[in-house]
Amino acid sequence: MTGIVISGTGVYTPPHSISNETLVESYNAWATAWNDDHKAEIEAGTIDAMQMSSVEFIEKASGIKNRFMMDGKGPTDPTRMYPNLSELAPEGPMGTPVQVQMALAAAEKALAEANLKGEDIDLVILSSSIWERFVPSMATELQKILGAKGFAFDMAMACSSATFGMSTAVDAVQSGMANKALVVTAEYITPAMNYTDRDSHFIFGDAAVAIVIEREAETKSTSAFRIHDRKLFTEYSTNIAAGFGTRTLIERDKISHPDQRFIQQGRVVFKELLPKVIDHVNAQLAAKGYKVEDFKRFWLHQANINMNMFATRKLLGEDPTQDKAPIVLDEYANTAGAGCIIAFDKYKDDFKPGEFGLLCSFGASYSIGSFILERI
Ligand SMILES: CC(C)(COP(=O)(O)OP(=O)(O)OC[C@H]1O[C@@H](n2cnc3c(N)ncnc32)[C@H](O)[C@@H]1OP(=O)(O)O)[C@@H](O)C(=O)NCCC(=O)NCCS
């Protein structure tokens, strides 16, 4: 046992709800116009025509029905196909980034649940997959806005950004480096998507989550979860990638190249990552003397319905119910590091003291982060 609790969580849901129907309609309009523009080459057989996307495929292959975006107009405008700046966008290069504003909205909810104010926090970790700004650190700007003390820093671990951030916060509180930590995963991910790629245009949505981590002996929360154990894993893989970075500032002719945005080998990810997730969780439970029956609920990473069903079926030995392994990706799509925390936030209020749950992220890099939690 760590002596540390999660004393509050919060979710920020962006303002624009975009259905599969809307997304497919705009993609197909874009693809039809592209095919018209390239009619001669397509007829000569020198290039392939763009295939149409379909609502039925997306729902069957991924379980996603909807996603939220900070700007919904740009990605669904067939003459644009990438986001406009959000309505929250700052004026001037040093205005508060959209990502920090998303983080703030989630943080305020988590602090309220923990019965804390910004000034009570002395460690802020902004841990996300994709970065709107590198310098100055966005976490330090959030720290300033919240009136938090101590120190703050940015970190990144793709789809496990929240769980790895939480684990780092536990270390800091356990070691005495900090007393009360706020971890925020603000996934402003739509700018990194390629809305002209039929295989991936539907996968991601924007969202932010926040988690307060503090000592059990000090918490004022009435709904805290004790952290019994945590286990992290990484193994390098390029099967999920987004190539942009400082090199994009040098190789400027490549900025529109598809490999600068999100790309994946979806089937390979499915096959390679899931066995690692199942082994990881089973090894953690065995090492700590738990059985799957000890857990009321599994809050899993939210990438794909078939992946989630497969993982929980393998772990539990039966088909999972929404109660046992809740799905939020139908509404939110894949929100990278935020997904398992959205599931936790929305499906934790019915827990009674003494009941256990398992939180587990998995995804790009590859990365896996799992926590054994008990409601106190
Ligand atoms: C990406 C993913 C949804 C694709 O589902 P899939 O069932 O594997 O589908 P495939 O990629 O094999 O494509 C099947 C067919 O549908 C087609 N297709 C792809 N996108 C389509 C779309 N939007 N609409 C219609 N058809 C589509 C493909 O071209 C392919 O056609 P083909 O059989 O003629 O070659 C799925 O592999 C996945 O989610 N994998 C895990 C990804 C993941 O978790 N990533 C982690 C990010 S954190």
Boltz pocket constraint, residues with backbone or C-beta under 6 A from the ligand:
constraints:
  - pocket:
      binder: B
      contacts: [[A, 52], [A, 53], [A, 54], [A, 57], [A, 58], [A, 61], [A, 62], [A, 159], [A, 198], [A, 199], [A, 200], [A, 240], [A, 264], [A, 265], [A, 266], [A, 267], [A, 269], [A, 270], [A, 303], [A, 304], [A, 307], [A, 334], [A, 336], [A, 362], [A, 363], [A, 364]]
      max_distance: 6.0
